[in-house]
Amino acid sequence: MQTYEEVIEFIEQENIKFIRLAFFDVFGEQKNIAIMPGQLRHAFEYGVSFDASAVAGFGDPAKSDLFLKPDPTTLSIVPWRSFDGGVCRMFCDVIYPDGTPVEKDTRYMLRQAVKAAAKEGFHINVGPEVEFYVLRQNEHGEYTMDPVDHAGYMSLAPDDKCENLRRQICYTLQEMGITPEASHHEQGPGQNEVDFHYSDPLTAADNTSTFKWAVRNIAEAAGLWADFSPKPFRDKPGNGMHLNLSVHSDDGKDRTDAFMAGILKYIREITLFLNPKKNSYERFGQMEAPYYISWSHENRSQLIRIPADPSGRKRIELRSPDPSANPYLAYTLLIYAGLEGIRQHLTPDRPMNINLYHADPDLTSKLEKLPSRLEEAVRYARESDLVRRILPRECVEAYSRRQD
């Protein structure tokens, strides 16, 4: 949908009673305010005000009046709330009272990154693969760390107790206008993965955010809960958010290697925003999570691998991000890092065609590494010219102060 009139027609046809206007704080946590259909014209024309000082990353109490302006192209039914009249959701642009965009809105940042790439003749696609654990609630509805099953990678029922849940997730996402590419049980007990077909970065980030929201609600309705944290169990695989990235140029030339080289060059400086929690760093270096800054074809022990693809399409898979990242911010920084690689005509080092988890220490000691602690990632981000050019100071400060 493109216009207010189309939205109104849809709302009347579907008996929608509440419209959730959604946006995100600097950490990617979804916020929303609900309005009724009679307020929608005002929302489209002027926006709906909120107290920005109460939202992480936006905050000056002295100038706290910001507004939410709905993006009609993001209209979606909320299937699990259709009891007495339907509920729908639209993502919003965050604007100042004069209607100009708020630079600290991470969704706006991503839109600007996409425009910057297009201006230089490049179009990026992103396909995320998101992992999560499904755990039980006790008889009081409290969250436990008891996995719903003890199945393994791509197991079947009856060992896999999550088949029906994943099916419900996929059906729900389809109702919301999102079609997953694949879903399966992962290696950890109660661990699952859902993969998405590639799309433009803004759509991919919207879909990633919608997916996490939907999964949490569907699990809750089943008396379970979904844990997207990077390392729920110290001795089990962590949750990754592997990102498949492809770059297409207007002149038809393949710039994948230069784009990848840019990400490899700047990865330490942007890791804070791809892996923003303390236990993000407990995941690195084990159970198919990378630690060394390297690449190779097909090799899952690398930071970046080039997946085999019989169709001949070329993409890179970045394996370090985890689901606690704000996808709008993560995709923004990766686009700019890749563009720097193209601008600087960078070429990647030779591929590391070995299993780095069992490699000779004499070899691995010569390789650059990802940050090993959150504090180290903060230091790299604070010292980065690239981060300083791209992100508002308040954004970097918010991540630097984060303690969880």
BARO-164598 format. One record per residue (C-alpha): x, y, z; residue in three letters. Coordinates in steps of 0.2 Angstrom, whole numbers, plus 2048, in hexadecimal, padded with zeros to 3 digits. Each point is the difference from the previous one (the first is absolute). Layout:
XYZALA
...
This chain:
800800800MET
8068117FCGLN
7F380D806THR
7F580580ETYR
7F07FC7F6GLU
8067EE7FCGLU
8047FD813VAL
7EE807805ILE
7F87F57F3GLU
8097F1807PHE
7FC804812ILE
7EE8017FCGLU
8007F07F6GLN
8097F680DGLU
7F680880FASN
810806808ILE
7FD809811LYS
812804805PHE
80F8057F7ILE
8117FE808ARG
80D80D7FBLEU
8107F8803ALA
812807800PHE
8117FB808PHE
80C80680DASP
8128017FDVAL
8027ED805PHE
7F37FA7F4GLY
7F37FD80EGLU
7EF8037F8GLN
7F580D808LYS
7EE8047FBASN
7F180B803ILE
7EE7FA7FBALA
7F380C7F8ILE
7EF7FD7FAMET
7FB8027EDPRO
7F8811804GLY
812807804GLN
8087F97F0LEU
7FE80F7F5ARG
80880C80DHIS
80E7F3802ALA
8048007EEPHE
7FF8137FEGLU
809806810TYR
8067F0809GLY
7FD7FA812VAL
80A80880ESER
80A7F680DPHE
80D80480EASP
8117FD7F7ALA
809803810SER
7F97EF807ALA
8077F67F1VAL
8127FA7FFALA
80B80A7F4GLY
7F380E7FCPHE
801809811GLY
801812804ASP
7F380580DPRO
8018127FAALA
7FB7FC7EFLYS
7F67F0802SER
7F18027F4ASP
8027F57F1LEU
7F37F97F5PHE
7FC7EF7F8LEU
7FB8007EDLYS
7F97F07FAPRO
8087F87F1ASP
7F17F87F6PRO
80B7F47F7THR
8037F7810THR
7EE7FC804LEU
7FD7EF807SER
7F37F680AILE
8047FB811VAL
7F97EE7FFPRO
8017FB812TRP
7F680F806ARG
7F17FE7F5SER
7F27FC80DPHE
7F380E800ASP
80580B7F1GLY
8117FE7F8GLY
810808804VAL
80D8067F3CYS
811808802ARG
80A80C7F6MET
812805802PHE
803813802CYS
80C80D7FBASP
80680A80FVAL
7FF8137FCILE
803811808TYR
7F180C803PRO
8048087EFASP
7FF7F07F7GLY
8127FD7FDTHR
8087EE804PRO
8087FD810VAL
8127FB7FDGLU
8017F580FLYS
7F27F47F9ASP
8097F07FBTHR
7F37FC7F3ARG
8048117F8TYR
8137FD801MET
7FD7F07F6LEU
7F68097F3ARG
80E80C7FEGLN
80D7F27FEALA
7F57F87F2VAL
7FF8117F7LYS
813803802ALA
8037EF7F8ALA
7F48037F2ALA
8088117FCLYS
8107F77FDGLU
7F87F37F5GLY
7FE7F280DPHE
7F27F6806HIS
8017F580FILE
7F57F1805ASN
8007F8811VAL
7FA7EF805GLY
8007FD813PRO
8017EF809GLU
7F9802811VAL
8037F380EGLU
7F67FF811PHE
7FD7F480ETYR
7EF7FA805VAL
7FE7FE813LEU
7F37FB80CARG
7F680B80CGLN
7FC7F8811ASN
7EE7FE808GLU
801812806HIS
8048077EEGLY
811804805GLU
80E7FE7F3TYR
80C7F1803THR
8107FA7F8MET
7F87EF7FCASP
8017FD7EDPRO
7F07F97F8VAL
80A7F27F9ASP
8117F87FEHIS
8007FD7EDALA
80F8047F5GLY
8048087EFTYR
7F17FE7F4MET
7F87F280BSER
7EE7FA7FDLEU
7F27FD80CALA
7FE7F880CPRO
811806805ASP
7FD8117F9ASP
7F280880BLYS
8008107F6CYS
7F97FB7F0GLU
7EF806803ASN
806810808LEU
80B8047F0ARG
7F27FC7F5ARG
7F580C80AGLN
80E80D7FEILE
8017FE7EECYS
7ED8017FDTYR
7FF81080BTHR
80E8087F7LEU
7F77FD7EFGLN
7F0808807GLU
80B80F804MET
8078007EEGLY
8117F8804ILE
8047EF7F8THR
80E7F7808PRO
80C7F67F5GLU
8047F180CALA
7FE7FB812SER
8087F280AHIS
8067FA811HIS
812806804GLU
80E7F780AGLN
7FB806811GLY
7F27F880BPRO
7F080A7FCGLY
80A80A7F3GLN
7F88057F0ASN
80480A7F0GLU
7F68097F3VAL
8088077F0ASP
7F980E7F5PHE
8028027EDHIS
80A80F7FCTYR
7F98117FESER
805813801ASP
807804811PRO
7F280A806LEU
7F37F37FDTHR
80C7F3807ALA
80280A810ALA
7ED802801ASP
7FE7EE7FEASN
80D7FB80DTHR
7F880B80DSER
7EE7FA7FCTHR
8067EE800PHE
808802812LYS
7F0808806TRP
7F57F37F8ALA
80A7F1807VAL
800807812ARG
7ED8027FFASN
7FD7EF7F8ILE
80B7F780DALA
7F880980EGLU
7EE7FB7FAALA
8077EE801ALA
806801812GLY
8128017FALEU
80C80F7FETRP
80D8047F2ALA
811805805ASP
80A80A7F2PHE
80F80480CSER
8117FC7F9PRO
8057F280CLYS
7F27F980BPRO
80A7F1805PHE
813800803ARG
8037EF7FAASP
7F48007F1LYS
8008097EFPRO
7FC813801GLY
7F38087F5ASN
8068087F0GLY
7F980C7F4MET
80A7FB7F0HIS
7FE80D7F3LEU
8007FC7EDASN
80680F7F7LEU
8008037EDSER
8058107F6VAL
7FB8047EFHIS
80780F7F6SER
7F880A7F2ASP
80F7FD7F5ASP
7FE7ED801GLY
8127FE808LYS
8027F480FASP
80580A80FARG
7FD7F280DTHR
8127FE805ASP
803812803ALA
7F080280APHE
8057F180AMET
811807802ALA
7F9810807GLY
7F67F680DILE
80F7F6805LEU
80A810802LYS
7F380980BTYR
7F87F1809ILE
809803811ARG
7FA812800GLU
7EE7FC7FDILE
7FF7F080ATHR
7F880980FLEU
7F18037F6PHE
7FF7EE7F9LEU
8037F8811ASN
7FA80D80DPRO
7FF7F580FLYS
80D7F980DLYS
7FC7EE7FCASN
8018037EDSER
8137FE803TYR
7FE7EF809GLU
7F97F97EFARG
80F8047F6PHE
80D7F37FBGLY
7F67F0803GLN
7F17F67F9MET
8018087EFGLU
801812806ALA
80F8097F9PRO
80F80880ATYR
80D8047F3TYR
7FE80D7F2ILE
8017F57F1SER
7F67F97F1TRP
7FF7F17F5SER
7F47F77F5HIS
7F37F5808GLU
80A7FF811ASN
7F580380FARG
80F80380CSER
8038117F7GLN
7FA811804LEU
7FA8017EEILE
7FD7F27F4ARG
7FA7FF7EEILE
7F27F47FFPRO
8007F37F2ALA
7F18057F4ASP
7FD7F57F1PRO
7F680E7F8SER
81080A7FFGLY
7FA80F80BARG
80E80680BLYS
7FD806811ARG
80A801811ILE
7FA7FA810GLU
805809810LEU
8007F580FARG
80480B80ESER
7F080A804PRO
7F37FA80CASP
7ED803802PRO
80380D80ESER
80680C7F3ALA
7F480E7FAASN
7FF7FA7EDPRO
7FD8127FATYR
811806808LEU
8097EF7FBALA
7FB8017EETYR
8048137FFTHR
8127FD807LEU
8037F17F4LEU
7FA80A7F1ILE
80C80F804TYR
80F7F4804ALA
7FD7F77EFGLY
7FF8107F7LEU
810805807GLU
8087F07FAGLY
7FA8047EEILE
805813801ARG
8127FB806GLN
8017F27F3HIS
8047F380FLEU
8047EE7FCTHR
7FE7F380EPRO
80E7F6806ASP
8027EE7FAARG
7F27F4806PRO
8047F580FMET
7FB7EF7FAASN
8027F7810ILE
7F57FC810ASN
80580F80BLEU
7F97F780FTYR
80E7F37FFHIS
80E80A7F8ALA
812801805ASP
80280E80DPRO
80F8067F6ASP
7F48047F2LEU
7F280780ATHR
80B80B80ASER
80480A7F1LYS
7ED8047FCLEU
7F780F805GLU
7F27FC80CLYS
7EF807804LEU
7FE809811PRO
8007F380ESER
7F680B80DARG
7F380D7FFLEU
80C80D807GLU
80C7FD7F2GLU
7F28027F3ALA
7FB811808VAL
8128067FEARG
8017FB7EETYR
7F08097FCALA
80581080AARG
8108017F6GLU
7F87FD7EFSER
80080E7F3ASP
7F37F57F6LEU
7F47FF80FVAL
803812804ARG
7FB8057EFARG
7F07F57FFILE
7F8800811LEU
7FA80E80BPRO
80A803810ARG
7F17FB80BGLU
7FF7EF7F7CYS
8127FC804VAL
7FF806812GLU
7F07F5803ALA
8097F07FATYR
81080580ASER
7F5801810ARG
7F77F07FEARG
8037F480DGLN
7F67F07FCASP
